[in-house]
């Protein structure tokens, strides 16, 4: 989930100058977002691209290193768009490209995501002129390491796909530029340390920040320039415009440790645009089954507030998973919400990763419910499996990236 697992530095895309030019792919974010497209009949280009990916998979690290070496050697000015330390960037390019290849034949999935990606790249200072450089470096790396499968036909497939993908991103960024800033400045107004490693950080953006309950944003701290991480909003939009985030400091987590242990009121952060589709459908009266693990309770709390503010009385069942009682850091807030809203039921589940599926199975039936899952990657995977096992169809289970 975005609030604790998401991404680092930009990898600018690449834009076409003409139909024959190289263009950029979805360099970041996309891995794990969508189910595999293997069931569909693949187009010839998709077949060639996936064949390339299969060949380079065993040498992914070498391909990635060579890609950046080419990019920075030929275009040293682009190095300033990336963080000083590249560890967090490492393999995201290939994972994103694999996802793009898998969904090359599914515009309904790919287009929407790439539009969000194009908007998100604005905060790095990415411009259309940067795109061909990235395309050249990528093709150079693939040419070197996909030597068995690489030929003129395969290169043509990559160029066509890359051109289409980048144009979606560029057009989306240009449209977004008409009405939204590339980023928002946000001053920390309160810092509430709930446990030794979990803080609730509340900020005031410098201008209105439109978002939907259940979404997330990318966040940069002054301590780690150009290193961005995703965090979910811990509440529905407020009349005072304040935004809250639940942050857990994780080992070697540059941004999370800075936010938990160093951020203080008065510090100024930067926010990217909102993203994510784990939002309430107010056109349906289906119940809501919400599974939140750890700081994954943040967007679940936002969803509950959203239902309350819309005056709905649909049943909302929240299973709040945690490794120990100590980790149920926001249980008082959730129980207060339950006390105020008779349609809400909150069930804490300690040792949530293993016991959460059993707890869900103990209640129900869930056939009239939409499901929302937020938390660590392992919990999301097991939660989705459990929900599908109790008969909730995949299209009614919402969660954000596992990447």
Number of C-alpha atoms within 10 A of each C-alpha: 25 27 29 24 19 17 19 26 25 25 24 29 30 32 30 24 15 9 11 11 17 29 31 33 32 31 25 25 24 23 20 15 16 16 10 11 15 9 6 11 10 17 11 11 21 21 17 21 25 19 17 24 20 12 17 22 16 10 11 18 14 13 24 19 14 18 22 19 15 18 22 16 13 13 14 11 11 17 13 12 16 18 18 13 11 12 10 15 18 15 16 23 23 22 21 21 22 23 23 26 27 22 22 23 17 14 12 9 14 21 18 13 20 26 22 19 24 26 25 24 23 22 20 20 13 22 16 21 12 19 25 22 22 27 28 20 22 26 16 16 22 22 18 13 19 19 12 12 20 18 12 8 13 20 19 16 17 25 24 18 21 26 26 20 27 28 24 22 28 27 16 20 24 15 13 19 13 8 8 15 15 19 20 20 16 22 19 22 17 18 20 13 16 18 14 10 15 23 25 21 22 21 22 21 20 13 11 12 20 10 16 20 25 28 24 26 22 24 22 23 21 14 14 14 15 21 25 26 24 23 27 31 28 28 23 24 20 8 6 8 14 18 21 22 23 28 27 22 19 15 8 8 15 18 25 26 19 17 26 25 15 12 21 17 13 12 15 20 20 19 22 25 24 20 22 21 14 22 18 19 10 11 6 9 14 17 18 23 23 26 29 28 31 26 31 28 30 26 33 33 23 23 27 25 18 21 21 18 11 9 9 12 14 17 19 23 23 24 23 27 30 26 16 13 13 11 19 21 18 18 16 10 11 20 16 11 18 18 13 10 15 12 15 21 17 18 16 20 24 19 15 22 20 17 14 25 22 12 16 23 14 9 9 13 12 18 13 15 21 24 27 27 28 30 31 20 17 12 24 24 14 15 26 21 14 17 25 14 12 14 12 20 14 14 8 14 19 18 23 24 19 20 18
